Amino acid sequence: MRQLLLDLGAVGPPTLESFVIGRNEELAAILHRIACREATSLDQHFITLWGEAGAGKSHLLFALAAGGSALYLSADQPAENYVWSPSVPLYLLDDCDRLDADQQIAAFALYNQIRESGGMLVAATGRPPAQLALREDLRTRLAWGLVYQVHGLSDEEKIDALSKSADARGMVLSPGVLPYLLTHFRRDMSSLSAILDALDRYSLETQRPITMPLLRELLQLGDAQPTS
């Protein structure tokens, strides 16, 4: 029997190009300058990104890390990893709102070292710095430089972005396919883009148009868990 090698959970590596900008034009422009190692022209050592889950904060940090010469840190790593080095020009600190006591102390020291000795730090958190349940001195550091809210996409913006992506591939989607995905599949853009790519491949492989029955069949083959 023919085997369909399909992994709906396999999302390509995050890039700045694959981030759907939406209402984040200014932030996207600045991050592109950082990715091109033009950070010194910003005259800023620190940037804090905040926004709701799924807005794309970690996506952006991973994309910056992919450029090399960067150190990615998160609440899942021990405080001992939060160390400044003259060979690292860019530090990426994710999930700041989940830092434990030791990590907060280490992050505070890292901020001070970067300010004194050079480098840049881009942090991400779920709330504005002033609303975080962290040490007061660390909250102050998180607000030192530029602070940007990462605006998530509305359902209409997600459908528009996916429709444009489908058009660029020459895909013809039956009405209702994209709205169905938003209500029965993971809602972040990385996952939605991955299922769109899988849908395109499955349609070509089976020589069938992209309709609701084909989509449901694909989700079953991929053992995708629908959202509530």
N, C-alpha and C positions, 0 to 999 in steps of 0.2 A: 504494500500500500504506500502511496506517495506520502512523504512526510513534509509537513509544512513547518519550517524552522521560523518560528515567530516568537519574539519576546517583546511584548508591549511595554515591559518595564525598562527596556534598554533605550535610554535617551542619550543622544549624542553629547559630547562634551560641551559645557556652556561656553558661549562666546558672546562678545559684545554685539556682534552682528545678529545673533539669533535672539537677542533680547528685544521684545516688542516695546518700542519707546513710549507710545501713548502720550501721557502728559508729563513725561520726564525728559524733555528735550535738553534743558540746560545741564542736568545731571549727566545725561548720556554724552554730551559734548566734552564735559570735564573728564569723565572716565576714559574716553578715547584718548585724550591728551596724556593721561597717566599711563595708559597702556602703551603709548608710543614713547614713553619715557621723557615726556615734556613737563613733568610735574614741577620742576624748578621754576618754570615760567608762571606757575599759579601763585607763587609766593605764599603757599599754604603747606603746613606740615600735617594737618589733620582734617579728615572729612568723616562725618557720621551720617549713616543712612538709617532711616527708621521707616517702618511701615508694617502693615498687617502680614500675617503668614500667607505665603503664595504670591506676594507682590514682586518677588524676584531679587531680593537682597543677596541671598547666598549665591544665586546665579551670577550676579555681578562680581562678587568677590572671587568666585571660582574662575570667572573669565579673566580677571586681572592676574590671578595666580598662574594661569596658563601661559602668560607671557614670559615666565622665568624670572629669576632674580627677585623673587617675592617669598615671604614666609606667611603661610596661612595658619591661623590659630583659631581655636574655637573653645567653647565650654566643655567639649569632650576630650580636650587635651590637658595634661597636667600643668600646673603652674610653672614647673621647671622649664617648660618650653618657651615661656614668655621672656626671652632674652634678647637684648639688643646686640647686633653684630655690625661692624663697619662694612662687611661684605653684603649686607642686605639693605637695599634702598627702599623697599616697600614692605610694609607689614599689613596684614589683613586679619582683622579681629571680628569673628562672627559670634552671634548669639550672646552679646554682652549682657543681656538681661538674665542670663542663666549662670553667670560666673559665680563660683563659690567664694568664700572669704579669702583663701589663699590666692586664687586666680585674680581677684580684685586687687590685692596688694601687688601682685606681679604686673598686672596691667597698668596700674598707677605708676610703678617704677619705669615701665617701658615707655610710657608717655613722656615722663620727665627726661629719660635718656635720649629719646628722639629729639626732643626740643633742644637739648644741650649739645648733642653730638651730630645730629643730622638724620635724614631719612623722612619717610612719610608713612602715615598710618590711616587706613580706611577701616572704619568700624561699622558694624551693623547691629541693629537692635529692633525690638518690636514696638517700642514707644519712644517719644521724644526724651532726650536726656534728663530733663527736669522731672519726669514722671517715673524714673527707674528706681527700684528698691535696691540701690547700691550705696556704697560709701559716698559721702558728700564730695570728697576730694576727687573721686573717680567720675562722678556725675559732672563735676566742673570740667575735668579734662575732656570728656566726651562732647562738651559744648564749646571747646576752645576754638575750633576752626569753623569750616563750613558745615552746616547741618541741612540735610535734604530729606524730605519725605519721599519715599518711593511709592508712587501712586499705582495701585493695582488697576488692571483693566476692567471695565464694565463688561457685562455679557455682550452688549452690542459691539464693543471694541474688539472683544475676542473673536466674535463671529466675523467681523469685518477683516481682521488680520488673517484668520484662517481661510476666508473666502479669497483674499488676495493671493495667499500662498497657493491655494488650489488652482486658481486661474493661471498663475505663473507656471505651474506644472502641466497645464492643459487638462486638468481634472474636471469632470462634469459631475457635480453633486446633485442628487435628487433633493427636492425641498424637504426640510425637516431633519436632514442628516446632522448638521452642525448643532441645531438646538437640542437634538437628542443627546449628542455627546456631552453637552454642558450639564445635562440633568442626570446622565447615567454613567458618567466616567469622571476620572480625576480632572479637576478644574484648572490646574496650573498650566501655563502655556507650554512648558517643556513637554508634559505628558500629552497635551492635546496635539502638539506638533508631531510627536512620535506616532500617535495613532493615525493621524492624517497620512503620514508617510507609509505606515503599514497598510492602510486602506488602499492607497495608490498601488502598492506592490501586489496586494491580494487581488485587486480588480484586474490587473494586467495578467496575473498568473492564471486566474480562473476564466478570463475573457468574459467578464460580466460587468454590467454597469454598476456604478456606485449608488446603491439604493439602501433603504432601511433594512430589508432582509439581509443584504450582503454585510452591512455594518453589524447587525446582531450576530450573524454567523461568525464574523471575525472576532468579536468580543468573546464569544464562547470558545473559539479555538485558542485564543490567547489567555484564557482563564482570567480575564480582566474582572476585577471586582467593581461592580457598579457602585456609585455613590448614592447616599440617601438624600 
